[in-house]
Amino acid sequence: MDRRNFLKSSMFGSTAIIASQISNINSAIENDGAFNLPKKSTSHGLFAISYGEVLGSRKFPLRPDKAIASDGSLIWFVWPSQKGNARGYLKQYDSNLIESPEMIVHRIRMTKPEPPCYLYWRSGDYYMYKSPGSLVKRASYLLHHHNDDQCRILQALSDFRFATLINLTFHSENSESVLNDLADLDNKIRQDQESDLDYYINKYKDLLTKSRIDTEE
């Protein structure tokens, strides 16, 4: 199996994280102060963008010590261990580290994010999450800079798809209909061996619109 088909089967394998499951995950993290470590990731951290000001503290120490991350600051977030707290390292944007700030979909802030969102971690007043707007921003960037790379287009489609699912946790009026259409579209893209992926861009965008996505963060 080539990489393109592997991504099609893995990114669009099922609507595994449906809207109700996202709500349950968010509730568990909010109430228990837990974190949702990516199961398939071998990295000990990820890049996040500060939303508002983030002040370092004992619960979330920032490096250098006593640093304050202003709105839009780039932070390397190191996942908490079972015995310790998460921590963050302030970084200057460097294209050798990450292609573009628009590729970063994680946000960290010191107040509870407005729904809809998908939480990854919470400790006290600190929240790490993905917003539908950040996923749409990355998808748009990928589609404008794909250079005929079908794998980048697949990632963009997956971002539209995930943004739709997150949005349905808040806008549930037509969630069943959108989820059914999403499952059908996922199945088509998995089985399609011939069509150019560009055909599916507007299809996923349409479902995003039906879920009443707000592209602002």
Secondary structure, 3 states (H helix, E strand, C coil): CCHHHHHHHHHCCCCCCCHHHHHHHHHHHHHHCCECCCCCCCCCEEEEEECCCEECCCCCCEECCCCEECCCCEEEEECCCCCCCCEEEEECCCCCCCCCHHHCCEEEECCCCCCCCEEEEEECCEEEEECHHHHHHHHHHHHHCCCCCHHHHHHHHHHHHHHHHHHHCCCCCCHHHHHHHHHHHHHHHHHCCCCCCHHHHHHHHHHHHHCCCCCCC
